[in-house]
Amino acid sequence: MKRSTIVAAAAGAAVGTLIGAEYYLRRMDHAENRDRWFHQGYDGSHPYNVFHNLSGWEPMPGYHVAGIRINTFGFRGEELSRRKAPNGSRILCLGDSCTFGVAGDESPYPYQLQRLLNETEGETIYQTVNAGVEGHSAINALLRLPRLLAFHPDVLIVYLGWNDMWSGNPKHYPDLRRKTRSYWHYGNGAPTPSLLVNRVIDRLGIHAALPPVSSFDLDAFVPYNFEFNMQQIIRAAKKRQVRVVLTTPPSLIPQHTELPSLRVHEKLHYPTFLEQGDLESLRRLYDVYRVSLQRLAVEEDVDLVDLNAPFDMLDAERDLYFSDTWHPTVEGHQVIATTLAQGLKDREIAG
């Protein structure tokens, strides 16, 4: 046998082995995550979340314990029909834990928004649907969206970004801009899209040697994956004649105060790739995603409501409205609902 033939056969066998190992690891990873979700819920702390084969995890239909009510369709809140009322306008609130909200049926901003919009006398009855899921990023929301659009919303409010921001380390940000079958085929916030490579990185401890992102030029960072998935969400909704409203996520991060109060300082959390206490880098990271949302609104010709603006006027009191860097308190949800209600009226989306 010729040497070139032997080399080619060996190379083919090596490539086949690598592909086979990657396939095996993906199958095992999917099975392990599925079992974890079925038996424990998301990280064991939220029993109302269950595994979902496409989007990763979603609220458990019919759950009603300790101030968390989830209807038969898996939405936070009261029951609803698939078809909206003839004189009704349905507003779908797509988001993460900031939309899902804290305990208490009347606490999340979608409920408060519905109440505010229906206080105005008019023929239209507004119904909000709380489609928030704790821990969801833009890719989870995108994979879930086709089933949500089957409920025929007139308006889609998109309040996303924190989970993308927290897992998207600019130091090694893999480009995952592609259509994907499920969250489990995406990247799951790992250093690379390959599970085989990730296992090697973990064993060698290479990732532990990476310097914090504080030395990285955040001004040059573009969150391609977040922008791509948000773009797909916008276009899928517009294709169904649903009006899209993007939001800049409100935050505890002080915008005009160089040295935050002790109360704010104690509540601020930082992603693992930032040095704890590096407020300037945290501000810059937030600004990257804020600018991305503003750019998307212009490029895709959709509305944008700046939910952080009212909190900028409350810089010294932000700790009253947030429990940590991004989770609003009940009072924070009230400000968000009021801001959205006014924003929808100003844009003649709601009467």
N, C-alpha and C positions, 0 to 999 in steps of 0.2 A: 504494500500500500504506500502511495506517495506521501511524503512528509506533509505536503500542503493539504492533502485530504485529511490527514490525522489532526493537523492544527485546526482546520475548519470544523471537523467533527467535535473536537474538544471545546472550541469556542461556542459552537451551537449548544453543546451540552451545558456549558457554564451559563449561557444566557437563559436556556430553558429552566435550569435550576433556580436562577434568580427570579424569573417570572413565576415559577411554581411556588417559591417561598413567599413572594408578595401576595399571591392569590390566597395561599393558605392562611397567612396572617390576617388578611382582610376578612376572610370567612370567620376566623376565630374571634377577631375583634368585634364583628357584628354580633356573633352569638353571645359573647361575654356581656356586651352592652345591653342586649335584649334581656338576658337573664337578670342583670342588675336592675333594669327598669321594672320588670315584672314583679320582682320580689322586694325591692327596696324603695322604688321611686327614685327621683333624681337626687343623687348623693345621700339619700336616706333622710333628708331633712324636710322634704316636701311630699308627703304621701298622696297629695292630690295630682301629682304628675306621674304619667305612665309612658312607657316606651311607645314610640310610633315608628313604623318601618320606613317612612319617608322623611319626616321632618325631625326625627330624633326623639322628641318627647312632647307631649301635649297634656292639657288638663284632663282629669278623669271625668267622663260624663256622669252626672248624677251625684257627684260628691257634695256633701253639705255638712261640714263640721267646723266648729270654732270660728264662725264668722266668714268662712269661705264657701260660697255657694256656686256650683258649676252646673249649668243646665244640661239637658240630654244631648245637646249638640257639641258640648265641650267648651262653651263660652262662659266666662265669669258673669254671673248675674241671673236674672229671671229668665223664664222660658220664653221662646219666641217661635213664630212659624217661619217656614222657609220663604213664604211670600209676604211681602209687606202690605200694609193696609192701602186701599186705593188712594186715600188722601195723605199717605204717609211718606216720609223721606227717611231712608235708612242710612246711618252713618257708621261705617265699620272702622273701629279703632284698632289698628295693627301695631303691635309693639312687644315689649319685653316686660320685666317685672314692674317697670315704672307705669305701664298701662294696666297690668293685672292688678296692682295696687295692694294696699294693706288690708287687714281683716276688717270686716264690716261691709255689708252690702252697699251702703251709701257712701263709702269712702273713696273708691277709685274715681278718677276724673271723668271717665265715660258716663258714669251714672250722674254725676253732678252737671256735666255738659248737657245731657238730655233734659234735666230739670230746668236748667237756665234757658234753653232754647224754647221749651214749651211754656214758659212764663209769659212769653209775648203772645198777645191775642192774634190769631190768624187761623186760616183753614188747614194749614199743614201741621201734621202731627209728626214730631221728630222722634226717631228711635235710634239710640246708639247701641252698638254691639261691641262688647269688650272682648277683643280677640288678642289680648296680651298673654304671653307665655313667659314665665320666669326663665331667664337664661338664654332666650332666643336671640340670635343675631340675624343679620340680613339674609343669610343663606337659609336658615330655618324658616323664616317668614316667607321667602320666595317659594320654597317647596310646599308650603302650606296654602299658599294663596289661591290656587285653582279651586280648591274645595270651599274657600271662603267666598269667592266671587259667585258661587252657586246660590248664595243667599241674596243676590240682586241688590247690592248696596248702591246708593246714589253717589255717596262720597266715601273716599278712603283717606283717613288720617294716618300718616305713617310717623311713628315716634320710635326710632331705632338708632343705634349707634354705639351704645355703651359696651355691649358685649364684643362687638367688633374692635372697638378701641382698646379694650382691656386684653384681648388675646392677640392683637395684631402688632407684635414686636417689630418696629421698623428696622431693627438690626438684622433680622433674617426673615423678611416678609415674603413668603412664597407667592408667586403669581398663580392664582387659581381661577383665573377668569375663563370659565368654561361651563357649559350646561352639564348638570350632574343629575344622576338618578335619585340620589338620596343624600341626606346629611352624612351618612356613614361612608359615602364614596367621595367626600369632599376633602377635608383636611383636618377638621376637628381642632384647629388651633395648634397643630403640631409644627415642629420646625420645618419639615418638608412634606410633600404630598405622599411620600413613600413610607409605608409602615416598616419595611425592612431597613431602610436607612435610619429611620427614627430609633429602631431597636438598637442598631449599632451605635448611634450617638449616645443613647442612654447608657449602654454598657461601658463605653469609653469615657463617659463623663465630659464629653467635649462641650456640651451646652453650658455646663457649670463655669467654664472658663471664659465665657463671653462677657465682655465689659458691659456695664449698664448703658442704657441708651442715652444717658445724659450727654455723652460725648458725641452722639450722632447728630448730624445736621437735620433737625426736624423740619426745617424750612424746605428741604428738598424731598421730604417724604410724601408720597401720594398713596392713599389706601385703595389700590386698584380693585381689590376683591370687593370691598364694601361698595364702591361706586358702581361696579358692574352689577352686583346683585340688586342694588337699589334701582338702577336703571331698568333692570328686567321687571321689577315690581311695578314701577311706574308704567311701563309700556304694556304690561299684561292688563293692568286696570284700565288704561285709556282705550285699549282695544275693545273692552266691554262697555265703553262709554261711561266709565266711572270717573268722576272728578277727583283728582288726587291733590291732597294737601300735605306737604312735607313740613316737618317741624325741626327747629334747632333745639336739641335736648337741654332742658334747664339743669343747673348744677349748683352744688355748694361752693364750687371753686370761685373765690372772690376775684372780680375783674378789675376793681379800682383800688383795692386795698393791698399795699405791698406786704404788710405784716398782718395776717388774719388774727382774729381774737383767739383766745385759748380754746373757747368752745368750738369754733370752726376748726382749729388745728387738730383737736382731739377726734373730730368726726371724719376728717379727710382721710380717704384710703387711696393708695397708689398702686398701679399695676406692678407686677413683680420685676419687670424689666426697667423700672425707674428707681432711682435712689429714693428711699423713703424721706419725705420732707422736701424734695426738690420741686417746690411749687411752680417755679418758672417753667420747667420742662412739662409739668402737668398742664399748665395753661397752654403751652405751645401745642401739645398733643391734642388737646380739646379743640384748639383753633383749626388744626388740620382738618378735622372731621366737620367742623362748622362750615368752613370754606367749601368743602366738598359738597355739602348739602345745598349751600347757596348756589354753587355752580350748576349742580344738577337741576335745581328749580328753573334756572334760566335756560339751560340747554334743552331740557325736556318740556319747557313751557307749562309748568305747573305752579300752583300757589305754594307759598311758604309762610308759615307763621313763626315768628321768633319767640319761643316760649321762655328763653332765658332773659329777654329784655326786662320784664317786670321785676325780676329778682336783682337785676343790676341796680335798680333804684332802692333795693333793700339790702345792700352789700353788708352792712354792719349787723343785720339781723338774719342772715341766711340760715343760720343754725336752727331757727325756728321752723323752717320750711323743708329741711332735709335731714334724714337720719344718718346719711353718710354722703359720699361724694356725689351720688346721683339719685338715690331713692328719696322721693318726696314723702313728707309726712302728710297727714290728712289736710293740714293747713296748706301745704304745698300743692296738693291735688286741687284744692279750691282755687288757688291762684291760676293754675294751669287751665282749669275748666273755664274760668272767667275770661282768660286771655283768648282761648280758642273760640268761645262763644262770640266775643267781640270781633275776632279775626274773620270768622265765617260770615258775620253780618256785614262787615266792612267790604267783603269781597262778593256780597250778594249771593253767597252759597246758602245761607239760611236767612229767614226773614226776621 
